Amino acid sequence: MIKIGITGGIGSGKTTVCHIFEQLGIPVFYADTVAKEIMVTDPVLRDGIIKTFGSESYELSGKLNNKHIAQIVFNNKAELEKLNALVHPAVFRAFESWQQTIPAGVPYNLKEAALLFESGSYKMCDHSILVTAPEAVKIQRVMERDGVTSEQVEARMDKQLSDIEKNKMADFLITNDESQSVILQVLELHHQFINLTK
């Protein structure tokens, strides 16, 4: 089965694009959602986080203490790299397990990840899609969605590779600029991927 990575900067609309693929019967692995889940459920990952960031990394209820982790990694690149070095391999393991659950006959699947290129997880995929949008559109979407300022959005964007850098690594591009049909672009790629499996 062909594995397709899909990514896009904050506000690009990659989740919306993934939902269109799901309507076509294509399974999607949401890496960022799974990462949050397994930081609580994966015992190896939990142990690693506690050893690296202290027992206060988890609340008494067992939930991740997001505030504690954020204070350590937010403006400290070295600490963030330590966290990613623990989380990314666990997500890779979860992705491999998830693939075993996909029914026979499904032509391909998608792995959605904000840091597809930054984490190196694109190397586990046969092809990759980048969802792009003009910066002003992305900023407006995130401001409306999260109730934040443009400065806060730009600070988040600064932590990700630019679309120009990602575009150099991506195999396919979907432009979600509200002037071109995203559905038609997804359908075109869907047919291409099905043809690759024949």
C-alpha beads as a LAMMPS data file, in Angstrom:
LAMMPS data file: protein, C-alpha beads

198 atoms
197 bonds

1 atom types
1 bond types

-500.0 500.0 xlo xhi
-500.0 500.0 ylo yhi
-500.0 500.0 zlo zhi

Masses

1 110.0

Atoms # bond

1 1 1 0.000 0.000 0.000
2 1 1 1.285 3.437 -0.941
3 1 1 1.950 5.820 1.968
4 1 1 1.448 9.528 1.291
5 1 1 2.623 12.171 3.741
6 1 1 0.611 15.394 3.890
7 1 1 1.641 18.617 5.598
8 1 1 1.163 22.367 5.530
9 1 1 1.939 25.351 7.689
10 1 1 -0.425 26.535 10.395
11 1 1 -3.627 27.869 8.800
12 1 1 -2.983 26.186 5.437
13 1 1 -6.099 24.029 5.775
14 1 1 -4.387 20.627 5.623
15 1 1 -6.980 19.079 7.963
16 1 1 -9.788 20.197 5.629
17 1 1 -7.914 18.602 2.717
18 1 1 -7.529 15.374 4.724
19 1 1 -11.292 15.289 5.380
20 1 1 -11.899 15.409 1.602
21 1 1 -9.579 12.407 1.131
22 1 1 -11.475 10.604 3.914
23 1 1 -14.742 11.198 2.028
24 1 1 -13.107 9.287 -0.854
25 1 1 -12.514 6.331 1.487
26 1 1 -8.831 7.011 2.149
27 1 1 -7.656 6.374 5.736
28 1 1 -5.793 9.261 7.387
29 1 1 -3.330 8.958 10.288
30 1 1 -3.331 12.240 12.213
31 1 1 0.194 12.216 13.643
32 1 1 -0.195 15.303 15.850
33 1 1 -3.395 13.998 17.477
34 1 1 -1.821 10.568 17.998
35 1 1 1.290 12.203 19.523
36 1 1 -0.876 13.849 22.212
37 1 1 -2.621 10.524 22.936
38 1 1 0.496 8.369 23.166
39 1 1 2.284 10.846 25.446
40 1 1 -0.297 9.584 27.958
41 1 1 -0.794 5.955 26.857
42 1 1 2.645 4.745 25.666
43 1 1 4.581 3.532 28.751
44 1 1 8.000 3.764 27.059
45 1 1 7.336 7.340 25.982
46 1 1 5.943 8.302 29.412
47 1 1 9.047 6.934 31.138
48 1 1 11.284 8.863 28.758
49 1 1 9.404 12.112 29.376
50 1 1 9.524 11.658 33.162
51 1 1 13.271 10.855 33.094
52 1 1 13.984 13.883 30.897
53 1 1 11.596 16.513 32.268
54 1 1 10.767 15.288 35.789
55 1 1 7.865 13.553 37.542
56 1 1 5.826 16.784 37.422
57 1 1 5.466 16.188 33.659
58 1 1 2.288 14.277 34.531
59 1 1 -0.600 15.231 36.799
60 1 1 -1.832 12.842 39.504
61 1 1 -4.720 11.886 37.203
62 1 1 -2.162 10.630 34.657
63 1 1 -2.761 13.490 32.222
64 1 1 0.202 15.241 30.651
65 1 1 1.092 18.476 32.444
66 1 1 1.136 20.614 29.305
67 1 1 1.963 23.791 31.226
68 1 1 5.084 22.236 32.770
69 1 1 6.314 20.842 29.421
70 1 1 5.552 24.092 27.569
71 1 1 7.524 26.164 30.094
72 1 1 10.588 23.973 29.490
73 1 1 10.506 23.632 25.691
74 1 1 8.724 26.772 24.436
75 1 1 11.767 29.009 23.921
76 1 1 14.499 26.397 24.367
77 1 1 15.462 24.681 21.126
78 1 1 17.701 22.091 22.824
79 1 1 14.917 21.011 25.214
80 1 1 12.377 20.913 22.369
81 1 1 14.740 18.653 20.413
82 1 1 14.928 16.327 23.445
83 1 1 11.123 16.127 23.538
84 1 1 10.895 15.519 19.778
85 1 1 13.573 12.803 20.021
86 1 1 11.250 10.963 22.426
87 1 1 7.908 11.646 20.715
88 1 1 8.754 11.198 17.014
89 1 1 9.963 7.548 17.238
90 1 1 6.849 6.677 19.288
91 1 1 4.635 8.245 16.600
92 1 1 6.535 6.284 13.925
93 1 1 5.779 3.065 15.863
94 1 1 2.104 4.026 16.181
95 1 1 1.917 4.743 12.433
96 1 1 3.343 1.329 11.593
97 1 1 0.837 -0.380 13.930
98 1 1 -2.047 1.664 12.487
99 1 1 -1.173 0.572 8.947
100 1 1 -1.686 -3.059 9.945
101 1 1 -5.356 -2.246 10.705
102 1 1 -6.178 -0.925 7.209
103 1 1 -8.389 -3.346 5.240
104 1 1 -6.993 -5.041 2.139
105 1 1 -7.915 -3.316 -1.091
106 1 1 -7.398 0.240 0.146
107 1 1 -5.056 1.718 -2.496
108 1 1 -3.170 4.199 -0.310
109 1 1 -3.223 6.004 3.019
110 1 1 -2.272 9.456 4.274
111 1 1 -0.072 10.477 7.177
112 1 1 -0.964 14.020 8.242
113 1 1 1.780 15.770 10.222
114 1 1 2.587 19.442 10.848
115 1 1 6.305 18.586 11.056
116 1 1 6.411 15.978 8.279
117 1 1 9.689 17.317 6.863
118 1 1 11.155 18.688 10.101
119 1 1 10.759 15.315 11.895
120 1 1 12.096 13.267 8.979
121 1 1 8.863 11.239 8.888
122 1 1 8.435 12.033 5.175
123 1 1 11.158 9.396 4.659
124 1 1 8.651 6.749 5.812
125 1 1 6.278 7.796 3.005
126 1 1 6.381 7.029 -0.708
127 1 1 5.268 10.541 -1.687
128 1 1 4.380 13.812 0.021
129 1 1 1.794 16.570 -0.424
130 1 1 2.207 20.170 0.693
131 1 1 -0.937 22.231 1.303
132 1 1 -0.204 25.937 0.849
133 1 1 -2.021 29.246 1.188
134 1 1 -0.893 32.874 1.072
135 1 1 0.541 34.024 4.403
136 1 1 -2.142 36.683 4.920
137 1 1 -4.882 34.062 4.427
138 1 1 -3.207 31.666 6.877
139 1 1 -2.816 34.359 9.524
140 1 1 -6.472 35.431 9.182
141 1 1 -7.707 31.811 9.459
142 1 1 -5.713 31.120 12.630
143 1 1 -6.713 34.436 14.225
144 1 1 -10.382 33.583 13.659
145 1 1 -10.017 29.936 14.697
146 1 1 -7.912 30.401 17.850
147 1 1 -8.810 33.957 18.883
148 1 1 -5.165 35.083 18.802
149 1 1 -3.288 38.097 17.434
150 1 1 -1.395 38.193 14.144
151 1 1 1.857 38.467 16.140
152 1 1 1.045 35.231 17.997
153 1 1 0.320 33.458 14.707
154 1 1 3.569 34.712 13.184
155 1 1 5.507 33.498 16.246
156 1 1 4.085 29.998 15.666
157 1 1 4.885 30.189 11.950
158 1 1 8.496 31.068 12.750
159 1 1 8.890 27.657 14.414
160 1 1 8.029 25.814 11.179
161 1 1 9.889 25.578 7.884
162 1 1 8.639 28.063 5.286
163 1 1 6.460 26.892 2.391
164 1 1 9.368 27.699 0.050
165 1 1 11.600 25.223 1.930
166 1 1 8.861 22.590 2.188
167 1 1 8.019 22.950 -1.492
168 1 1 11.556 21.844 -2.376
169 1 1 10.893 18.521 -0.619
170 1 1 7.222 17.936 -1.501
171 1 1 6.186 15.819 -4.494
172 1 1 2.694 17.316 -4.900
173 1 1 1.122 20.685 -4.110
174 1 1 -2.429 21.673 -3.171
175 1 1 -3.153 25.416 -3.181
176 1 1 -5.834 26.348 -0.658
177 1 1 -6.080 30.074 -1.401
178 1 1 -9.904 30.247 -1.596
179 1 1 -9.785 30.994 -5.333
180 1 1 -8.994 27.481 -6.659
181 1 1 -11.156 24.412 -6.015
182 1 1 -9.504 22.265 -3.358
183 1 1 -11.925 19.404 -4.100
184 1 1 -10.857 19.270 -7.766
185 1 1 -7.177 19.309 -6.761
186 1 1 -7.767 16.433 -4.309
187 1 1 -9.692 14.415 -6.914
188 1 1 -6.856 14.856 -9.425
189 1 1 -4.276 13.606 -6.902
190 1 1 -6.592 10.762 -5.824
191 1 1 -6.702 9.481 -9.416
192 1 1 -2.922 9.822 -9.758
193 1 1 -2.321 7.808 -6.564
194 1 1 -4.753 5.089 -7.625
195 1 1 -2.932 4.833 -10.970
196 1 1 0.369 4.434 -9.108
197 1 1 -0.995 1.288 -7.433
198 1 1 -1.991 -0.377 -10.726

Bonds

1 1 1 2
2 1 2 3
3 1 3 4
4 1 4 5
5 1 5 6
6 1 6 7
7 1 7 8
8 1 8 9
9 1 9 10
10 1 10 11
11 1 11 12
12 1 12 13
13 1 13 14
14 1 14 15
15 1 15 16
16 1 16 17
17 1 17 18
18 1 18 19
19 1 19 20
20 1 20 21
21 1 21 22
22 1 22 23
23 1 23 24
24 1 24 25
25 1 25 26
26 1 26 27
27 1 27 28
28 1 28 29
29 1 29 30
30 1 30 31
31 1 31 32
32 1 32 33
33 1 33 34
34 1 34 35
35 1 35 36
36 1 36 37
37 1 37 38
38 1 38 39
39 1 39 40
40 1 40 41
41 1 41 42
42 1 42 43
43 1 43 44
44 1 44 45
45 1 45 46
46 1 46 47
47 1 47 48
48 1 48 49
49 1 49 50
50 1 50 51
51 1 51 52
52 1 52 53
53 1 53 54
54 1 54 55
55 1 55 56
56 1 56 57
57 1 57 58
58 1 58 59
59 1 59 60
60 1 60 61
61 1 61 62
62 1 62 63
63 1 63 64
64 1 64 65
65 1 65 66
66 1 66 67
67 1 67 68
68 1 68 69
69 1 69 70
70 1 70 71
71 1 71 72
72 1 72 73
73 1 73 74
74 1 74 75
75 1 75 76
76 1 76 77
77 1 77 78
78 1 78 79
79 1 79 80
80 1 80 81
81 1 81 82
82 1 82 83
83 1 83 84
84 1 84 85
85 1 85 86
86 1 86 87
87 1 87 88
88 1 88 89
89 1 89 90
90 1 90 91
91 1 91 92
92 1 92 93
93 1 93 94
94 1 94 95
95 1 95 96
96 1 96 97
97 1 97 98
98 1 98 99
99 1 99 100
100 1 100 101
101 1 101 102
102 1 102 103
103 1 103 104
104 1 104 105
105 1 105 106
106 1 106 107
107 1 107 108
108 1 108 109
109 1 109 110
110 1 110 111
111 1 111 112
112 1 112 113
113 1 113 114
114 1 114 115
115 1 115 116
116 1 116 117
117 1 117 118
118 1 118 119
119 1 119 120
120 1 120 121
121 1 121 122
122 1 122 123
123 1 123 124
124 1 124 125
125 1 125 126
126 1 126 127
127 1 127 128
128 1 128 129
129 1 129 130
130 1 130 131
131 1 131 132
132 1 132 133
133 1 133 134
134 1 134 135
135 1 135 136
136 1 136 137
137 1 137 138
138 1 138 139
139 1 139 140
140 1 140 141
141 1 141 142
142 1 142 143
143 1 143 144
144 1 144 145
145 1 145 146
146 1 146 147
147 1 147 148
148 1 148 149
149 1 149 150
150 1 150 151
151 1 151 152
152 1 152 153
153 1 153 154
154 1 154 155
155 1 155 156
156 1 156 157
157 1 157 158
158 1 158 159
159 1 159 160
160 1 160 161
161 1 161 162
162 1 162 163
163 1 163 164
164 1 164 165
165 1 165 166
166 1 166 167
167 1 167 168
168 1 168 169
169 1 169 170
170 1 170 171
171 1 171 172
172 1 172 173
173 1 173 174
174 1 174 175
175 1 175 176
176 1 176 177
177 1 177 178
178 1 178 179
179 1 179 180
180 1 180 181
181 1 181 182
182 1 182 183
183 1 183 184
184 1 184 185
185 1 185 186
186 1 186 187
187 1 187 188
188 1 188 189
189 1 189 190
190 1 190 191
191 1 191 192
192 1 192 193
193 1 193 194
194 1 194 195
195 1 195 196
196 1 196 197
197 1 197 198
